[in-house]
Each structure stands twice: as structure tokens, then as C-alpha cells.
Amino acid sequence: MNKSEIQNILRRNPSLKDKLYSWGFLFTNADINIDGYPFYGNWVKESLGKFKLIVYPRQTFYKSVQQENFYLLIGHAYNPYSMCNDEDTIVKEMCDYGFNSAEFWKLLNQLTGIYTFICYVDGNLYLIGDATCMQSSFYSVQDTHVYISTHTNLIADYLDLKWSDYATELCNYKFFKLLGNAMPGDITTFDEVKRLVPNHYVCFAENGLVSHHRFFAPENHNLSVTESAEKSAEILTNNLQLISKKWSRASISMTGGCDSKTTLSCAKPVYNRFGYFSYISSESEKVDAEAAHRICGAMDLPHSIYKISESDSDFKDIEDIRRILRWNSGDILDNNRNDVRKRAFFMNVDDFDIEVKSWASEIGRAYYSKRFNGRKSFGDKPTPRKCTTMYKFFLNNRKLVKQTDMVFEQYLNEFFEQAKDDPVDWQEQFFWEYRVPSWNGLVITGEHRFSFDITIPYNNRLLLEILLSVPIEDRISDTVYKEIRKQQNPLVDKTGIAVTNLKHTKNREKAESIYYSVHSRIDF
């Protein structure tokens, strides 16, 4: 697709204008006209000195200004340590501490939420993301102009950018679609645009230099299962209490799986302040939805199941919606057809203000070990080829393998630094800082927020570090999560209802493990 196709869709169907780049923003010091495409005069424009923030009308932002300096949070945040869920207070406190002070980073690391943080101090501009960059942030510098946005195509619209040759070949590779639409490293489909990496900030210096710096390296605190569960449960329970106070109609999306059951157990003190729901948009989702319904029923919690038609003909403007969703997600791959119908369905649902999702939780659950048939060791250090192998299936086209190795080599050299004393296993840090933001973040930003806003109680740096501070065996077996449920609400597991990921069968795990063993070692 191209920009003109999207413009034609919106001329023909102006009711979809507010779905383009939904919950997005553009921050820049360039002159931007918000009356035409893609804002159509509907977005909010805020001036901050020489900079402008242009933000989706339902997206929230908070600022604190001291003379020419400012601190800006776009999105939402809450603090399970201080129990503060007021962003104005949080941003003011960060401004008072001052960028790069110990107190500034301590407070930032305590925050949960989905947000982008931008501050301008003494002529330098700084960009920071939430714990996993679940709100995607992309940036580009052209001439003297800075562009920061949730969406690559929003930047490309103004700079008239073209895909790189590598991105074009990679995304057209016949096996590319098997593991999602993420790009490797911190690159995007455009050479001129980069993706913000979690636990790093980007500095746009007054002299024009752009640099990135690590401010948080996950450390292994060598906790017992009981210690990790107690600490994790306290943070999760506090987060859910804060969510229940912050939004009057928050609803927890449920499955019968480990993550959402753990969320449900931690919501016990405020069960009556949440709604609970699941959806069935394909046959594979039926098992999860029905399991969630039985779990909630066992605890006398009202649970809704939204049944979504599997026929495109039941949805008005479905092809236009499909194209806008693809454009919002970077125009890399078509969204799953049932996911598009799901977004179209929820456009017309007004039963809750915000969806509480359990994403980011998987960071503590040994994703790569499970994917590769229970593998416990991936070696002491990452290599470009290991990263390439974890990234995609390359069964032929060795040119693409070498090019992707080069991308990950640069990524590792620039970004991958572990804690100096007792780091977490490198593959867990890689999953946190690369896989989750490059894929999950893109799905949240480009797809799920098409219908309504999202919050994620697991999206907290200190919580994720605690979940990673137990032995690998306990991460593989989800022992900490079981202990959290036992401590918070043992009735959840006493139902005996559990659903595993049907995509990760034992045969698939064995096949992927063989692929990893061979492909990560060959030198061509």
C-alpha cells in the first residue's frame, strides 16, 4: 500500500478517520499542519517551546514546565510503591528530581503503565519508554528536525520515506510471516527511522548528535520461589488496586492460561470493581474463553463472552478496516483475518473504559526455553547468529541470513549490556528488550488500541526483574506464578481448569530445538 491509498479510503469512508494511528502521537520541532491528512483537524496540538506535540484526541498526556525545560509523559502511568496513580503528580516529582539524578531513575523504574516519556533539559532532548516499550516509540532526525512517534508510517508520511532494500527483501521472504511482523535489532523498514529499545534512553543533543544510553540492566537477585512470589504478588495486587481506582469501568480480558489466572488471583481485593470478559473470534479461542468462563463462575464473578462472527460479510467496511490496521502496524504483513474482525467488532462495544491485559508476564516464563523443547542453557553470551535463529526461520536464502546477522551484530554491540554483578540469563534479557517490544509492542500500538485503550499490570521493570530472579527450572515450570495464585487466591487453581498454548506442541518444540541447534552453529 501507499499513503494515497489510505487517503482514498478515508475520503470514501470519513467515519474511519479517527482509526488512523489511533492512540498515537507525533512529537517534533518541524512545522506540521494538523488540518489535513493524517490528523484531519481532530488531533490535539500542544506547543512546548520550539517543539509541538500532536496527539490522538483520546490519548492522554501530562507535562511539567520549568522555564525552557519540560517533562512530558504521553500515555498513562501509576506507581505500585507509592500507590500514586496521578500522572500530574508523577511528572511533577520527576521534574523536581531532575533528569539523570538517582531519584529520577528510581521513580521511573517504579512505574507501571503504557507511556512514552520525553524531557527537554538545558538544550538536550531525551526519549524514554515504559518498561517494555509496549507503547512503541520510533524516532528520526532529518536536517535539524526531530520526529518521534508511535507509528513508523506517521513519520514516513511527512518525510516521504521509502523502504530499504533489505526490508523489502526480508518482508517478501516466504517464511517471514511465520513469526510475526517484527524487524530485527532496532531497525525499521525505513533506514531513517529507529525503534526505541527498552531500558535505554535516546539523547538528541543540542549540537545535533544522537546517542543512546542504558539506564537499567536487569539483575538476578537470586530469590527463592516464595520470596519472588511474595514480592511479585504485592506489586501486581497494588497495580490492580490502582487500576480499579483510576478507571471506573476497567475490564480484565481472560483466558484459562497462566498469565490471566495470575492476574485474576491478584485482583481479589477489588473483584467487584472489575468486569471480566473473553472473546471467540475463531475456533481456537473457544477453549480459552470457555475455560475463563468456568473459572470466573467458580468464584461468582460475572464474565462475558463476546462471540465474533467468522464471516467478513457481517462487518461493515471490513476491507477498509483491514487496510488501516495493516498501515497502522507498519504495512509489513496482513493482520490475521479473525483479529481484524475482532477489532471491527469492538469498535461498536462500549462496555468498558480500558482492557486489562496480562502481556509482558511471559518475560518471567522462560519463553525461549519452552519454545526450544525445555533447553536450559543458551551459552554465556549472545551471538548474532543465535539472535537471527531465534528471530526467524531461514531455511534458504543465506544472503538474508548474513544480512540479518549484521543487523543483530550492530544491535548487540550498541545495546546489549548485562548487569555487571549478577545478570539475568542473556536470552531472558534479549526476550525482554528485543522480542517483546518489537512484536508485542507493535501489536498493542498498531492493532489492539484500534478499538480501545490497554493497560498491563505486569509492565513494570522491578516486577519483571523479580520474576527473572529465580532458577531457570522454576521459570520453565511457572512455579512462581503458581505460588502467587496460591498466596493470593488458591481457589483459582483449585478449579482444576488450565489451558496451554496449543500452538506450542511438543512436536513443534522438538523441531524448533533441532533447528536452533543446527542453525545457530553453522557459519554460512
Secondary structure, 3 states (H helix, E strand, C coil): CCHHHHHHHHHHCHHHHHHCCCCCEEEECCCCCCCCCCCCCCCEEEEECCEEEEECCCCCEEEEEECCEEEEEEEEEEECCCCECCHHHHHHHHHHHCCCCHHHHHHHHHCEEEEEEEEEECCEEEEEECCCCCCCCEEEEECCEEEEECCHHHHHHHHCCCCCHHHHHHHHCCCHHHHCCCCCCCECCCCCCEECCCCEEEEECCCCCEEEEECCCCECCCCCHHHHHHHHHHHHHHHHHHHHHHCCCEEEECCCCHHHHHHHHHCHHHHHHEEEEEEECCHHHHHHHHHHHHHHHHCCCCCEEEECCCCHHHCCCHHHHHHHHHHHCCCCCCCCHHHHHHHHHHCCCCCCCEEECCCCHHHHCCHHHHHCCCCCCCCCCCCHHHHHHHHCCCCCCHHHHHHHHHHHHHHHHHHCCCCCCCECCHHHHHHHHHHHHHHHHHHHHHCHHHCCEEECCCCEHHHHHHHCCCCHHHHHCCHHHHHHHHHHCCHHHHCCCCCCCCCCCHHHHHHHHHHHHHHCCCCC
